Amino acid sequence: MLGSHAMAIISNANNGLATPAGITVGTKAGDLYKIYGHPERYYVNSRGRDLIYLRDEHSYCGISFKLINGIISEICVFEQP
């Protein structure tokens, strides 16, 4: 946190937190693509794939989803000042 400003909120458990469109940890990747389309950026690593959706092309605000075996294992809403 920077002062009273949250920089990121991360959920890595199916704990009831969801995006406004209903995406939660445990959602299948196919359902994510149907709702959000293809990400602006993605990264592949040894543990899976990180999909990043930005608010707009000039923004550092957005939401990312970590996929492991085609299932969302983490959701991160972020802002980089």
C-alpha positions as CSV (number, residue, x, y, z in Angstrom):
1,M,0.0,0.0,0.0
2,L,1.0,3.5,-0.6
3,G,-0.6,5.7,2.1
4,S,-4.2,4.6,2.0
5,H,-4.0,3.5,-1.7
6,A,-4.2,-0.2,-2.5
7,M,-1.7,-1.2,-5.2
8,A,-3.0,-4.8,-5.7
9,I,-5.7,-7.1,-4.4
10,I,-5.0,-10.8,-4.9
11,S,-7.2,-13.8,-4.4
12,N,-5.8,-17.3,-4.7
13,A,-8.7,-19.2,-3.1
14,N,-12.3,-19.8,-4.1
15,N,-13.4,-17.6,-1.2
16,G,-16.5,-15.9,-2.7
17,L,-14.6,-13.0,-4.3
18,A,-15.5,-12.6,-8.0
19,T,-15.2,-10.1,-10.8
20,P,-18.3,-8.2,-11.7
21,A,-18.8,-10.7,-14.5
22,G,-18.7,-13.6,-12.1
23,I,-15.2,-15.0,-12.7
24,T,-13.7,-16.6,-9.6
25,V,-10.7,-18.7,-8.7
26,G,-11.5,-22.2,-10.1
27,T,-13.2,-20.9,-13.2
28,K,-12.2,-22.6,-16.5
29,A,-10.1,-20.7,-18.9
30,G,-12.7,-21.1,-21.7
31,D,-15.3,-19.3,-19.6
32,L,-12.8,-16.5,-18.9
33,Y,-12.2,-16.1,-22.7
34,K,-15.9,-16.0,-23.4
35,I,-16.4,-13.1,-21.0
36,Y,-13.2,-11.1,-21.3
37,G,-11.9,-12.1,-24.7
38,H,-8.2,-12.5,-25.3
39,P,-5.8,-10.6,-23.0
40,E,-3.7,-7.5,-24.0
41,R,-0.7,-9.3,-22.6
42,Y,0.2,-12.8,-21.4
43,Y,3.3,-14.5,-19.9
44,V,4.1,-18.2,-19.9
45,N,6.2,-19.6,-17.0
46,S,6.9,-23.0,-15.5
47,R,3.8,-22.9,-13.4
48,G,1.3,-21.8,-16.1
49,R,0.2,-18.7,-17.8
50,D,-0.6,-15.2,-16.6
51,L,-3.2,-13.3,-18.6
52,I,-3.3,-9.5,-18.2
53,Y,-6.3,-7.3,-19.1
54,L,-5.7,-3.6,-18.9
55,R,-8.2,-0.8,-18.4
56,D,-7.0,0.8,-21.6
57,E,-3.9,0.8,-23.8
58,H,-2.3,3.7,-21.9
59,S,-3.1,2.3,-18.4
60,Y,-1.2,0.4,-15.8
61,C,-4.5,-0.5,-14.1
62,G,-6.1,-3.8,-14.8
63,I,-6.8,-7.4,-13.8
64,S,-4.7,-10.5,-14.2
65,F,-5.5,-14.1,-14.1
66,K,-3.0,-16.9,-13.4
67,L,-4.0,-20.2,-15.2
68,I,-2.7,-23.6,-14.2
69,N,-3.9,-26.5,-16.3
70,G,-6.6,-24.4,-17.8
71,I,-8.1,-23.3,-14.5
72,I,-7.8,-19.9,-12.8
73,S,-5.7,-20.2,-9.7
74,E,-5.2,-16.5,-8.9
75,I,-6.9,-13.2,-9.7
76,C,-5.1,-9.9,-9.2
77,V,-6.6,-6.4,-9.5
78,F,-3.8,-3.9,-9.7
79,E,-2.7,-0.3,-10.3
80,Q,0.8,0.8,-10.9
81,P,1.2,4.5,-10.2
